[in-house]
């Protein structure tokens, strides 16, 4: 059954999901801030700054007018970087209140808010009043936009405390190459989605320094242990971290050049400084900000996260990556289960 869907955010992931939803038979309006980007999407059906090789459906309508995008929408998908999520959600709250709508809210944001350490769904809950929305669903999992665009087989998770809402999202997105599973562990899904970006920076840095498969496997495995420890400390189900939004998302992000976090780490490993890496990326590197939030949060909760701490020292204290690696390897020996 076709539904009216508004997608807020026309970066690589937002625009790709919007295009896929159109191909799934839905009526989709895509909101972006940049008028030139919107004009290209509407007239030439391209979005070259974010997706160089994708030609979008001519049925996808883009607009810079959030009211026009949202009006009449049964479902709103938010794909905004963490640092801009509150602002967009607050504006959305005003709009849907004035329109008298109560849409289902889905988000695909992966990060933690600076200083408050709030997860995206918590930020949305605080900015969009309950009377102006139905349930909130998290869409996460191993899913590079570049691969979805070429219809590579992909599996993700729709997580919500409201199983019926998660199942609705499952039906909206699923097709012959994109399979959605449901989960009721929002905390685990969001921690997994956010924290894997930290480990991806580390994995890229290792490769940039010339390390090989053994080192990458060790980093991913021990990184997953850190992600699980912090998530469980906040009430996540430990089983979530061996699922799609845990190990699945971690593996794809920490092993692929399509990951901007991996690319950032690789450039750091090659000797570039962080300011230049951030300036040249052209898109938000969520893992840089998540590293700071996770480091501070782990210290507040007294959760051991040595890899995160090492990357924090590299990113924010100027420690060399080689020194950080040496110190990690020289720590006291311990049990794998700790």
C-alpha positions in Angstrom: 0.0 0.0 0.0 1.4 3.4 -1.1 2.0 6.0 1.6 2.9 9.6 1.6 6.5 10.0 3.0 8.6 13.0 3.7 12.4 12.5 3.9 14.3 15.3 5.7 18.0 15.3 4.6 19.3 14.9 1.1 22.8 13.6 1.7 23.9 10.3 0.4 21.8 8.1 2.7 18.7 10.3 2.8 18.5 10.8 -0.9 19.2 7.1 -1.6 16.5 6.0 0.8 14.1 8.5 -0.7 14.7 7.1 -4.1 14.3 3.6 -3.0 11.0 4.4 -1.3 9.8 6.0 -4.6 10.7 2.8 -6.4 8.8 0.9 -3.7 5.7 2.7 -4.9 5.4 5.4 -2.3 4.7 9.2 -2.8 7.9 10.8 -1.5 9.0 14.4 -1.0 12.7 15.0 -0.2 13.6 18.1 1.8 17.0 19.8 1.6 18.3 23.2 2.6 20.3 23.9 -0.6 18.3 25.2 -3.6 20.9 24.3 -6.2 20.9 20.7 -4.9 17.1 20.6 -5.1 17.1 22.0 -8.6 19.5 19.3 -9.8 17.4 16.6 -8.2 14.2 17.9 -9.8 15.6 18.8 -13.2 18.5 16.5 -13.9 17.7 13.8 -11.3 21.2 13.8 -9.9 22.9 14.6 -6.6 26.5 14.6 -7.6 28.0 16.1 -4.4 26.8 13.1 -2.5 26.0 10.3 -5.0 28.1 10.7 -8.2 26.7 7.7 -10.1 23.1 7.6 -9.1 20.3 8.8 -11.5 17.2 9.3 -9.3 13.6 8.5 -10.2 11.8 11.4 -12.0 9.0 10.7 -9.5 11.1 11.9 -6.6 10.2 15.5 -5.8 12.7 17.6 -3.9 12.0 20.9 -2.1 13.6 23.5 0.3 10.2 24.1 1.8 9.8 21.8 4.8 6.1 22.6 5.1 5.5 21.5 1.5 7.6 18.3 2.1 5.7 17.4 5.3 2.2 18.4 4.4 -0.1 15.3 4.2 2.8 12.9 5.1 1.8 9.7 6.9 5.5 9.0 7.6 8.5 11.3 8.2 12.0 9.9 7.8 14.8 12.1 9.3 18.3 11.6 8.0 20.2 14.5 9.5 23.6 14.6 11.1 23.5 14.4 14.9 24.6 18.0 15.4 21.7 19.3 13.3 19.0 16.9 14.5 17.6 19.0 17.4 17.1 22.1 15.2 15.4 20.1 12.4 13.2 18.2 14.9 12.2 21.4 16.7 11.2 23.0 13.4 9.3 19.9 12.4 7.4 19.9 15.6 6.1 23.4 14.9 5.1 22.5 11.4 3.2 19.3 12.1 1.5 21.0 15.1 0.2 23.7 12.7 -0.8 21.2 10.1 -2.6 19.0 12.7 -0.7 15.9 11.6 0.6 13.0 13.8 3.0 11.1 11.6 5.1 8.1 12.3 8.7 9.3 12.8 11.6 7.2 11.5 15.2 8.3 11.9 18.5 7.0 10.4 20.9 9.3 12.4 23.9 7.6 13.9 25.6 9.5 16.7 25.5 10.9 20.2 24.8 14.5 21.1 27.7 16.4 22.5 27.6 17.3 26.2 24.2 15.7 26.8 25.2 12.3 25.3 21.6 11.8 24.2 20.7 9.2 21.6 18.9 10.5 18.5 15.5 9.1 19.5 15.8 10.8 22.9 16.5 14.1 21.1 13.5 13.6 18.9 11.3 12.7 21.9 12.4 16.0 23.6 11.8 18.2 20.5 8.7 16.7 19.0 5.7 16.7 21.4 3.9 13.3 21.9 0.7 14.8 20.6 2.4 15.7 17.3 3.8 12.3 16.5 3.1 8.6 16.5 5.8 6.2 17.4 9.6 6.6 16.8 11.5 3.9 14.9 15.2 3.6 14.4 16.5 2.4 11.0 20.0 1.1 11.3 22.3 -1.6 10.1 25.1 -2.4 7.5 24.0 -0.3 4.6 26.3 1.9 2.6 24.3 4.2 0.3 26.5 3.4 -2.6 25.6 -0.3 -2.4 21.9 0.3 -1.9 22.0 2.5 -4.9 23.2 -0.4 -7.1 20.7 -2.7 -5.4 23.2 -4.8 -3.6 21.6 -7.2 -1.1 21.2 -5.3 2.1 19.7 -6.2 5.5 18.9 -3.6 8.3 17.0 -3.3 11.5 13.9 -1.3 12.3 14.0 -0.9 16.1 11.1 0.5 18.2 9.4 -0.1 21.5 6.2 -0.2 19.4 6.5 -3.5 17.4 3.5 -2.6 15.2 5.4 0.6 14.1 8.6 -1.4 13.5 6.6 -3.8 11.3 5.1 -0.9 9.4 8.6 0.4 8.6 9.6 -3.2 7.7 6.8 -3.2 5.0 7.6 0.3 3.8 11.2 -0.4 3.0 11.5 -4.1 2.2 11.9 -5.2 -1.4 13.9 -7.7 -3.4 17.3 -6.4 -2.4 16.6 -4.5 0.9 15.4 -6.7 3.8 14.3 -5.2 7.1 14.2 -7.1 10.4 12.4 -5.8 13.5 13.8 -5.3 17.0 12.5 -3.8 20.2 15.9 -2.7 21.6 16.2 1.0 20.6 19.0 1.6 23.1 21.2 -1.2 21.6 20.4 -0.2 18.0 21.4 3.4 18.6 24.5 2.7 20.6 25.6 0.2 18.0 25.0 2.6 15.1 26.8 5.4 16.9 29.8 3.7 18.4 30.9 1.6 15.4 32.0 4.9 13.7 34.7 5.2 16.4 36.1 1.8 15.6 35.9 2.5 11.9 38.2 5.5 12.3 40.6 3.2 14.1 40.4 0.5 11.4 41.1 3.1 8.7 44.1 4.4 10.7 45.5 0.9 11.0 45.4 0.3 7.3 46.8 3.8 6.6 49.8 2.8 8.8 50.3 -0.4 6.9 48.8 -3.0 9.3 47.0 -6.0 7.9 44.1 -8.4 8.5 45.1 -9.7 11.9 45.2 -6.2 13.3 41.9 -5.2 11.8 40.2 -8.3 13.1 41.6 -7.7 16.6 40.4 -4.1 16.5 36.9 -4.9 15.3 36.5 -7.7 17.8 37.7 -5.8 20.8 35.9 -2.7 19.6 32.7 -4.7 19.6 33.3 -5.6 23.2 33.6 -1.9 24.1 30.4 -1.0 22.2 28.5 -3.8 24.0 29.9 -2.8 27.4 28.7 0.8 27.1 25.4 -0.1 25.6 24.6 -2.7 28.3 25.5 -0.1 31.0 22.5 1.9 29.6 20.1 -1.0 29.5 20.7 -2.4 26.0 20.1 -6.1 25.3 23.6 -7.6 24.8 22.2 -9.8 22.0 21.6 -6.7 19.8 25.3 -6.3 19.4 25.7 -9.5 17.6 23.0 -8.5 15.2 22.7 -6.2 12.2 22.9 -2.9 14.1 25.8 -4.2 16.1 28.4 -6.4 14.5 26.8 -6.1 11.1 27.1 -2.3 11.0 30.5 -2.4 12.6 32.0 -4.8 10.0 30.8 -2.9 7.0 31.8 0.5 8.4 35.3 -0.7 9.6 36.2 -2.5 6.3 35.0 -0.4 3.5 36.3 2.7 1.6 32.7 3.7 1.2 32.7 4.6 4.9 33.7 8.2 5.5 34.8 7.3 9.0 37.1 4.6 7.6 38.5 7.1 5.0 39.1 9.7 7.8 41.0 7.2 9.8 43.0 6.1 6.8 44.0 9.7 6.0 45.1 10.1 9.6 47.1 7.0 9.4 48.8 8.4 6.3 49.9 11.4 8.3 47.3 14.0 7.5 46.1 16.2 10.4 42.6 16.1 11.6 41.6 19.6 10.6 42.5 18.9 6.9 40.8 15.6 6.9 37.6 17.2 8.2 37.8 20.1 5.8 38.4 17.8 2.8 35.8 15.2 3.5 32.8 17.3 2.4 30.5 15.4 4.7 30.1 15.1 8.4 32.5 12.5 10.0 30.2 11.4 12.8 32.9 9.2 14.4 35.0 12.2 15.3 32.3 13.7 17.5 31.1 10.4 18.8 34.5 9.6 20.0 34.5 12.6 22.3 30.9 11.9 23.6 31.6 8.2 24.1 34.9 8.8 25.9 33.3 11.3 28.3 30.3 9.0 28.8 32.4 6.0 29.5 34.3 7.9 32.2 31.1 9.0 33.8 29.8 5.5 33.9 33.2 3.9 34.7 33.0 1.6 31.6 36.4 0.4 30.3 36.8 1.5 26.6 40.6 1.5 25.9 40.3 1.7 22.2 37.9 4.7 22.4 40.2 6.3 24.9 43.2 5.8 22.6 41.4 7.4 19.6 40.2 10.3 21.8 43.8 11.0 22.7 44.7 10.9 19.0 41.8 13.1 17.8 41.7 15.6 20.7 45.1 15.5 22.5 47.5 15.2 19.6 48.9 11.8 20.5 50.4 10.0 17.5 48.5 6.9 16.3 51.6 4.7 16.5 52.1 5.7 20.2 48.4 5.0 20.9 48.7 1.5 19.3 51.9 0.7 21.2 50.2 1.7 24.5 47.2 -0.4 23.8 49.3 -3.4 23.1 51.4 -2.8 26.3 48.4 -2.7 28.7 48.2 -5.3 31.5 47.2 -8.7 30.2 43.6 -9.7 31.0 40.7 -12.1 30.2 38.8 -11.8 27.0 35.6 -11.8 29.1 36.4 -8.7 31.0 
